[in-house]
Amino acid sequence: MSTSIGYIAAFLTTAAFVPQAYYSWRTRDLSGISLPMYAMFTIGVGFWLFYGYLIGSVPVILANLITFLLSSIVLGLKIQQIMALRLNR
């Protein structure tokens, strides 16, 4: 039962990032994205991923692996946007 709840929670919280990642990728509009927040978030998710590995929890590992990949995409796009804006000054 608890593993099922873990998978449901993992699915819902991970799926919540898909629209943001898709929108950011499609439009390249990251004006509402905070670089410090996304950097800290992505690092935090990386630690959750490592924690899931340490405790051997598949739901924690899967959810955080996917979330890490999605948030890394958004973070990378945000960094690209900042670099482009600095070069165009």
Disulfide bonds with the S-S distance in Angstrom:
none
